[in-house]
């Protein structure tokens, strides 16, 4: 009898348990719906915080800006007033990795116009995000700019404005672009936050693999991992699953892709070989369109700068280290000021300083018309390193041209390259850069 009573009680408990379990799926669904509704309401409230409707604004009939100037001209004035410009009080160091035409100083957008009245705000609030190019640095950014920074920041207002982004410019080190499980793959995930129509990717001279020792440059969007200058993919090859070119399948809404490739003048032949192959790439997009190359928009430009710091970025990292340290200082219990989040210096930079096989950048000095005696640092660097440690001696690539004292700039100009002198600075030591910009358009 006792065993039957126990069995009966267990059966009753199981029946009650099963009865309550049947309510769990509907309850979970209800909780999911309530959570989704709460998030939607919060986002709507946040969006309304940063939006002013035109019907809520005073018409401003007494203002000449609205009662005399036509809307087309007024909109042009607004766009010019909210266009980013270079801040001359925040100039960059000419020997920095990030210094180049268009980036000789920090950019600034004056938004005081939005504070004048509600009507002006309603008409212009979206312009700073939509008409300006937004830049991300991977890596070696200018001082005060965080690495891998999301465009416009992470505040609620910034997230609202991210929907208005149209153009994003990415400065990418090659290892970041070709990273299979991060890098460009992670960047593409941000596309759901801001879906711009124009993407520009720049690989600078100091972004290529082992640029420090003049290793031959190579680029392959169809192969996974690091490319080889001896083994390129063929035009008929498909994109490998983890190649950076395959990531465009996850992108929707992109209309224009630009790829800007930069190297030193003595590597012009290597870069031209890459350009010939790149112009055959076609990138499938996630919205069933395909990015096709437009050869008519290919641009070849040049500029003359000073040699990059011989410590290979150590100074640039120090700039950001000092900035980050200043932002993260605090006071200990004993009243002393200390750093709360010290950022370790990159081991790559430290190794570059102590590795005796790395070349002194003086061997990249532009040869002048005064003859070899005017650049003693060239002979010194070559002799010190030894010919076996110089895989790409710039003098060896030009031979008789150097004997005639023809400068790298003159050689590029003879090939039809147009120079941009906006970043030129007076210096006895200069580097001549060769830049090719290629364009793809969605069809």
C-alpha positions as CSV (number, residue, x, y, z in Angstrom):
1,X,0.0,0.0,0.0
2,X,2.8,2.4,0.8
3,X,4.5,1.7,-2.5
4,X,1.3,2.3,-4.4
5,X,0.8,5.6,-2.5
6,X,4.3,6.7,-3.3
7,X,3.9,5.8,-7.0
8,X,0.6,7.6,-7.1
9,X,2.1,10.8,-5.6
10,X,5.0,10.7,-8.1
11,X,2.6,10.3,-11.0
12,X,0.6,13.3,-9.7
13,X,3.7,15.4,-9.4
14,X,4.8,14.5,-13.0
15,X,1.3,15.5,-14.3
16,X,1.5,18.9,-12.6
17,X,5.1,19.4,-13.9
18,X,4.1,18.5,-17.5
19,X,1.1,20.8,-17.1
20,X,3.3,23.7,-16.2
21,X,5.9,22.9,-18.7
22,X,3.3,23.3,-21.5
23,X,3.1,27.0,-20.5
24,X,6.8,27.6,-20.9
25,X,7.1,28.1,-24.7
26,X,4.2,30.6,-24.8
27,X,5.7,32.5,-21.9
28,X,9.1,32.6,-23.5
29,X,7.5,33.9,-26.7
30,X,5.6,36.6,-24.7
31,X,8.8,37.7,-23.0
32,X,10.6,37.9,-26.4
33,X,7.8,40.1,-27.7
34,X,7.9,42.4,-24.7
35,X,11.6,42.7,-24.9
36,X,11.6,43.5,-28.6
37,X,8.8,46.1,-28.1
38,X,10.8,47.7,-25.3
39,X,13.9,48.0,-27.4
40,X,11.9,49.5,-30.3
41,X,10.3,52.1,-28.0
42,X,13.7,53.0,-26.6
43,X,15.2,53.4,-30.0
44,X,12.2,55.5,-31.1
45,X,12.6,57.8,-28.1
46,X,16.3,58.1,-28.7
47,X,15.7,58.9,-32.4
48,X,13.2,61.6,-31.5
49,X,15.7,63.1,-29.2
50,X,17.9,64.0,-32.1
51,X,15.2,64.9,-34.7
52,X,13.2,68.1,-35.1
53,X,10.3,68.1,-37.5
54,X,10.0,71.0,-39.9
55,X,6.4,71.6,-38.8
56,X,7.6,72.2,-35.2
57,X,9.9,75.0,-36.3
58,X,9.1,78.7,-36.7
59,X,8.9,79.6,-40.4
60,X,11.5,82.4,-40.1
61,X,9.7,84.6,-42.7
62,X,11.6,87.6,-41.4
63,X,15.0,86.1,-42.2
64,X,16.6,86.9,-45.6
65,X,17.9,83.4,-45.6
66,X,14.3,82.2,-46.1
67,X,12.4,85.1,-47.6
68,X,14.9,86.1,-50.3
69,X,17.4,83.4,-51.1
70,X,16.0,80.5,-53.2
71,X,16.0,77.0,-51.5
72,X,18.6,75.6,-54.0
73,X,21.1,78.3,-53.1
74,X,20.3,78.1,-49.4
75,X,21.0,74.3,-49.5
76,X,24.3,74.9,-51.2
77,X,25.3,77.3,-48.5
78,X,24.3,74.8,-45.8
79,X,26.4,72.1,-47.5
80,X,29.4,74.3,-47.8
81,X,29.1,75.4,-44.2
82,X,29.0,71.8,-42.9
83,X,31.7,70.3,-45.1
84,X,34.8,69.1,-43.3
85,X,38.0,71.0,-43.7
86,X,41.6,70.8,-42.5
87,X,42.3,72.4,-39.1
88,X,45.6,74.3,-39.5
89,X,46.1,74.4,-35.7
90,X,46.3,70.5,-35.6
91,X,48.9,69.7,-38.2
92,X,50.4,66.2,-38.6
93,X,54.1,65.4,-38.6
94,X,55.3,65.0,-42.3
95,X,57.2,61.8,-41.3
96,X,54.2,60.1,-39.8
97,X,52.5,57.1,-41.4
98,X,49.2,58.9,-41.7
99,X,50.6,62.0,-43.4
100,X,49.7,62.3,-47.1
101,X,47.7,64.5,-49.5
102,X,44.3,65.2,-47.9
103,X,45.6,64.2,-44.5
104,X,48.2,66.8,-43.6
105,X,46.2,67.9,-40.6
106,X,43.2,66.9,-38.5
107,X,39.8,67.4,-40.1
108,X,37.1,69.5,-38.5
109,X,33.3,70.1,-39.1
110,X,31.8,73.3,-37.7
111,X,28.3,72.5,-36.5
112,X,27.4,75.8,-34.9
113,X,25.0,76.3,-37.8
114,X,22.7,73.7,-36.3
115,X,22.3,75.8,-33.1
116,X,20.8,78.9,-34.8
117,X,17.1,77.8,-34.9
118,X,14.8,74.8,-35.1
119,X,14.2,75.2,-38.8
120,X,17.9,75.3,-39.7
121,X,18.4,72.2,-37.5
122,X,15.6,70.4,-39.2
123,X,17.0,71.0,-42.6
124,X,20.7,70.4,-41.9
125,X,20.9,67.9,-39.0
126,X,21.7,65.0,-41.4
127,X,24.2,66.8,-43.6
128,X,27.4,66.4,-41.5
129,X,27.1,62.6,-41.8
130,X,25.8,62.4,-45.3
131,X,28.0,64.8,-47.2
132,X,31.4,64.1,-45.5
133,X,33.8,61.2,-45.9
134,X,34.2,59.3,-42.6
135,X,37.6,57.7,-42.1
136,X,38.6,54.5,-40.2
137,X,42.2,53.6,-39.5
138,X,43.4,50.0,-39.3
139,X,46.0,50.8,-37.8
140,X,48.5,53.6,-37.0
141,X,45.9,56.3,-36.7
142,X,46.6,60.0,-36.1
143,X,46.9,61.2,-32.4
144,X,43.6,61.2,-30.6
145,X,41.8,58.8,-32.9
146,X,41.0,55.4,-31.5
147,X,41.9,52.3,-33.5
148,X,39.0,50.4,-35.1
149,X,36.7,53.3,-34.2
150,X,33.1,53.0,-35.3
151,X,32.2,56.0,-37.5
152,X,30.7,58.8,-35.5
153,X,31.2,57.0,-32.2
154,X,28.8,54.9,-30.1
155,X,26.4,57.4,-28.4
156,X,22.6,57.1,-29.1
157,X,22.8,60.2,-31.3
158,X,25.8,58.9,-33.2
159,X,23.9,55.7,-34.0
160,X,21.0,57.7,-35.4
161,X,23.4,59.6,-37.6
162,X,25.2,56.4,-38.8
163,X,22.1,55.7,-40.9
164,X,23.0,58.8,-42.9
165,X,26.5,57.8,-43.8
166,X,27.3,57.7,-47.5
167,X,31.1,57.5,-47.8
168,X,33.5,55.5,-45.7
169,X,37.3,55.7,-46.2
170,X,39.3,52.8,-44.7
171,X,43.1,53.0,-44.3
172,X,44.0,49.3,-44.0
173,X,47.2,47.5,-43.2
174,X,47.4,44.5,-45.5
175,X,47.4,41.9,-42.7
176,X,44.1,43.5,-41.4
177,X,42.5,43.3,-44.9
178,X,43.5,39.7,-45.4
179,X,42.6,38.4,-41.9
180,X,40.3,35.5,-42.3
181,X,38.5,35.6,-38.9
182,X,38.8,39.4,-38.1
183,X,39.9,42.5,-39.8
184,X,37.8,43.2,-42.9
185,X,35.4,40.4,-41.9
186,X,34.6,42.2,-38.7
187,X,34.3,45.5,-40.5
188,X,31.7,44.1,-42.9
189,X,29.5,43.2,-39.9
190,X,29.2,46.9,-39.1
191,X,27.5,47.4,-42.5
192,X,24.1,46.6,-40.9
193,X,24.5,49.6,-38.7
194,X,25.5,52.1,-41.4
195,X,24.9,51.1,-45.0
196,X,27.0,53.6,-47.0
197,X,26.9,53.6,-50.8
198,X,30.6,54.4,-51.3
199,X,33.6,52.5,-49.8
200,X,37.2,53.5,-50.3
201,X,40.1,51.3,-49.2
202,X,43.6,52.7,-49.1
203,X,46.8,50.6,-48.8
204,X,49.7,53.0,-48.2
205,X,53.4,52.3,-48.8
206,X,53.9,51.4,-45.2
207,X,50.8,49.0,-45.1
208,X,52.2,46.3,-47.4
209,X,53.7,43.1,-46.0
210,X,57.3,43.7,-44.9
211,X,57.6,47.1,-46.6
212,X,60.4,47.8,-44.2
213,X,62.8,45.7,-46.1
214,X,61.5,46.3,-49.6
215,X,59.8,42.9,-50.1
216,X,58.0,42.6,-53.4
217,X,54.4,43.7,-53.0
218,X,51.4,41.5,-53.9
219,X,47.6,41.6,-53.5
220,X,45.1,38.9,-54.2
221,X,41.4,39.3,-53.3
222,X,40.6,35.7,-54.3
223,X,43.1,33.8,-52.2
224,X,42.9,33.2,-48.4
225,X,45.6,34.7,-46.3
226,X,48.8,36.3,-47.4
227,X,49.3,36.5,-51.2
228,X,52.4,35.6,-53.1
229,X,54.1,37.6,-55.8
230,X,54.9,34.3,-57.6
231,X,51.5,32.6,-57.3
232,X,48.5,34.7,-58.2
233,X,44.9,33.5,-58.7
234,X,43.7,33.3,-62.3
235,X,40.9,35.4,-63.7
236,X,38.7,32.3,-63.9
237,X,39.2,31.3,-60.3
238,X,36.4,31.8,-57.8
239,X,36.8,33.7,-54.5
240,X,37.9,31.3,-51.8
241,X,35.5,31.2,-48.8
242,X,37.8,33.1,-46.4
243,X,39.3,35.5,-48.9
244,X,38.7,39.2,-48.3
245,X,37.1,39.5,-51.7
246,X,34.4,37.0,-50.7
247,X,33.3,39.3,-47.9
248,X,31.5,41.6,-50.3
249,X,28.8,38.9,-50.5
250,X,27.7,40.1,-47.1
251,X,27.4,43.7,-48.2
252,X,24.2,45.3,-49.5
253,X,23.6,48.8,-50.9
254,X,27.1,49.5,-52.0
255,X,27.3,51.4,-55.3
256,X,30.9,52.4,-55.6
257,X,34.1,50.7,-54.4
258,X,37.5,52.4,-54.7
259,X,40.9,50.7,-54.1
260,X,43.8,53.1,-53.6
261,X,47.2,51.5,-53.8
262,X,50.4,53.4,-52.9
263,X,54.1,52.5,-53.1
264,X,57.4,54.2,-53.8
265,X,58.4,55.2,-57.3
266,X,61.1,52.4,-57.7
267,X,58.3,49.8,-57.2
268,X,56.1,51.2,-60.0
269,X,56.6,48.1,-62.1
270,X,55.4,45.9,-59.3
271,X,52.3,48.0,-58.6
272,X,51.4,48.2,-62.3
273,X,51.5,44.4,-62.5
274,X,49.1,44.3,-59.6
275,X,46.8,46.8,-61.2
276,X,46.7,44.8,-64.4
277,X,45.4,41.8,-62.5
278,X,43.1,43.8,-60.1
279,X,41.2,45.3,-63.0
280,X,39.8,41.8,-63.8
281,X,38.2,41.3,-60.4
282,X,34.4,41.3,-60.1
283,X,32.9,41.3,-56.6
284,X,29.4,39.8,-56.1
285,X,27.3,41.7,-53.5
286,X,24.7,40.5,-51.1
287,X,21.9,42.2,-53.0
288,X,22.4,40.1,-56.2
289,X,24.4,42.9,-57.9
290,X,28.0,42.7,-59.0
291,X,30.8,45.3,-58.6
292,X,32.4,45.6,-62.1
293,X,35.6,47.5,-62.8
294,X,35.5,50.9,-64.5
295,X,38.8,51.3,-66.2
296,X,38.0,54.8,-67.5
297,X,38.1,56.0,-63.9
298,X,41.5,54.6,-63.0
299,X,43.8,57.4,-61.8
300,X,47.5,57.5,-61.5
301,X,48.9,60.2,-59.2
302,X,52.1,61.0,-57.3
303,X,53.3,63.0,-54.4
304,X,56.6,63.9,-52.7
305,X,57.0,63.5,-49.0
306,X,59.7,63.0,-46.4
307,X,61.0,59.5,-45.3
308,X,58.8,57.8,-42.7
309,X,60.3,57.7,-39.3
310,X,63.1,55.2,-39.1
311,X,61.6,53.6,-36.0
312,X,58.8,52.2,-38.3
313,X,55.8,53.7,-36.5
314,X,57.2,53.8,-32.9
315,X,56.7,57.6,-32.8
316,X,53.1,57.3,-34.1
317,X,52.3,54.8,-31.4
318,X,53.9,57.0,-28.8
319,X,51.6,59.9,-29.9
320,X,48.5,57.7,-29.3
321,X,50.0,56.2,-26.2
322,X,50.4,59.6,-24.6
323,X,46.9,60.7,-25.7
324,X,45.3,57.5,-24.3
325,X,47.3,57.8,-21.1
326,X,46.2,61.4,-20.6
327,X,42.6,60.3,-21.0
328,X,42.9,57.4,-18.6
329,X,44.7,59.0,-15.7
330,X,43.2,58.9,-12.2
331,X,44.1,59.5,-8.6
332,X,45.1,56.7,-6.2
333,X,44.2,56.5,-2.6
334,X,47.4,58.2,-1.6
335,X,46.7,61.2,-3.8
336,X,49.2,60.3,-6.6
337,X,48.1,60.4,-10.2
338,X,48.5,57.1,-12.0
339,X,47.4,55.6,-15.3
340,X,44.5,53.2,-15.0
341,X,44.7,51.5,-18.4
342,X,48.3,51.6,-19.7
343,X,48.4,50.5,-23.3
344,X,51.4,48.3,-24.0
345,X,53.7,49.5,-26.8
346,X,53.6,47.3,-29.9
347,X,56.2,44.6,-29.9
348,X,56.5,45.0,-33.7
349,X,57.8,48.6,-33.2
350,X,60.2,47.6,-30.5
351,X,61.7,44.8,-32.6
352,X,62.1,47.1,-35.5
353,X,64.3,49.4,-33.4
354,X,66.7,46.6,-32.3
355,X,66.8,44.4,-35.4
356,X,70.1,45.3,-37.1
357,X,69.0,43.7,-40.4
358,X,66.3,46.4,-41.0
359,X,67.4,49.0,-43.4
360,X,67.8,52.7,-42.6
361,X,65.2,54.6,-44.6
362,X,67.8,57.0,-45.9
363,X,68.4,54.7,-48.9
364,X,65.0,55.9,-50.2
365,X,66.2,59.5,-50.7
366,X,65.4,61.1,-54.0
367,X,68.5,61.6,-56.1
368,X,69.0,65.3,-57.0
369,X,70.7,66.9,-60.0
370,X,73.8,67.7,-57.9
371,X,75.2,64.2,-58.3
372,X,75.8,61.4,-55.9
373,X,77.9,63.6,-53.6
374,X,74.8,65.4,-52.5
375,X,73.3,62.3,-50.9
376,X,76.1,60.7,-48.8
377,X,73.5,58.9,-46.7
378,X,72.6,56.7,-49.7
379,X,76.1,55.3,-50.0
380,X,76.4,55.0,-46.2
381,X,73.2,53.0,-45.8
382,X,74.0,50.6,-48.7
383,X,77.5,49.9,-47.6
384,X,76.5,49.5,-44.0
385,X,73.7,47.0,-44.7
386,X,75.4,45.1,-47.5
387,X,74.0,44.3,-50.9
388,X,72.6,40.9,-49.8
389,X,70.3,42.6,-47.3
390,X,68.7,44.9,-49.9
391,X,66.2,42.9,-52.0
392,X,65.1,46.0,-53.9
393,X,67.9,48.5,-54.3
394,X,66.2,51.6,-55.8
395,X,69.4,52.5,-57.7
396,X,69.6,49.0,-59.3
397,X,66.1,49.5,-60.8
398,X,67.1,52.6,-62.7
399,X,70.7,52.1,-63.7
400,X,71.5,54.6,-66.5
401,X,68.7,56.9,-65.5
402,X,70.3,57.6,-62.2
403,X,73.6,58.3,-63.9
404,X,71.8,61.0,-65.8
405,X,70.5,62.4,-62.5
406,X,66.8,61.9,-63.6
407,X,64.6,62.3,-60.5
408,X,61.8,59.8,-59.6
409,X,59.3,62.6,-60.0
410,X,60.5,63.3,-63.5
411,X,60.2,59.7,-64.4
412,X,56.7,59.5,-63.2
413,X,55.6,62.7,-64.9
414,X,57.1,61.3,-68.1
415,X,54.7,58.4,-67.7
416,X,51.7,60.7,-67.4
417,X,51.4,60.7,-63.6
418,X,49.9,63.8,-62.2
419,X,51.4,65.1,-59.0
420,X,49.6,66.5,-55.9
421,X,51.9,69.0,-54.1
422,X,49.5,69.7,-51.3
423,X,51.5,67.6,-48.9
424,X,55.0,68.7,-50.0
425,X,57.3,70.2,-47.4
426,X,60.8,71.7,-47.7
427,X,63.3,68.9,-47.1
428,X,66.7,67.7,-48.2
429,X,65.5,64.1,-48.0
430,X,62.4,63.2,-49.9
431,X,60.4,60.1,-51.0
432,X,58.5,60.0,-54.2
433,X,55.2,58.0,-54.0
434,X,53.3,56.4,-56.8
435,X,49.5,56.0,-56.3
436,X,46.9,54.2,-58.4
437,X,43.2,54.5,-57.6
438,X,40.8,51.9,-59.1
439,X,37.0,52.1,-59.2
440,X,34.3,49.4,-59.3
441,X,30.6,50.2,-59.8
442,X,27.6,48.1,-58.9
443,X,25.4,46.7,-61.7
